């Protein structure tokens, strides 16, 4: 094999997915981010790549929001990553048990004086699109689709 060439086994698969459940703690939000970076590397996007860094930021923000705003005693949060290699997208989903607490329909324009409130603005800038969906029997899922096929989005 020539240097720099890959076999089909080395390439990300269409429809590859990762899912994990976490406790609702800041430590688990950090763990979710690290595992997302590891999965991105397995899918052919090294940790230093724009794609991996972007997915890590989105996962980190959504997981931190689940911990801070979606905490329900005795319940954790879930992370799911779905790779669509053909479309060059990774869909990030973070699910928590707090049905009533949803992110705003649109990100805030800014909170220059506040210590928080910029996270969904960051997600809005980094993602192709994002939104929320009810989770049955309880809770919600906040999702974002990140372009990973090219660094032109960044």
PyMOL commands that set and color helices and strands:
alter all, ss='L'
color gray80, all
select helices_A, chain A and resi 26-42+50-69+119-126+151-153
alter helices_A, ss='H'
color red, helices_A
select strands_A, chain A and resi 17-22+77-84+89-96+129-134+140-147
alter strands_A, ss='S'
color yellow, strands_A
deselect
rebuild
show_as cartoon
